[in-house]
């Protein structure tokens, strides 16, 4: 019974979602909303921090040591 109630509640809540209006699409299409950020330098810096903290081998062949000194 709990699952049925949760299932119905999920559909009721998601039914209230409104579509994106044409004038709102420009806001969502901004460069800062994309995955890489505003520029490639920011993405590169974030990847460097991630791989140095994770101590894994990056996609570009540089291995991280955890201290950030790749």
C-alpha positions, 0 to 999 in steps of 0.5 A: 500500500505504501508503494502504491501511494508513493507511486501515485504521489510521484505522478501527481508531483511530476504532473505539476512540472511546467514546460520551459517558455521560449524566453526562458530557453536563452537563460538555460542555453548560456555558456555557464550552464554547459558542462565545461563551464565558461571556458576550457581552462576552468574545465582543465583546472577542475579535472586537475583537482579531481584527478589529483584528489582521487589519485587515479590515472587521468585520461591524458596519461598523467597520474595523480598522487593525492597531493596535487603535484602532477 
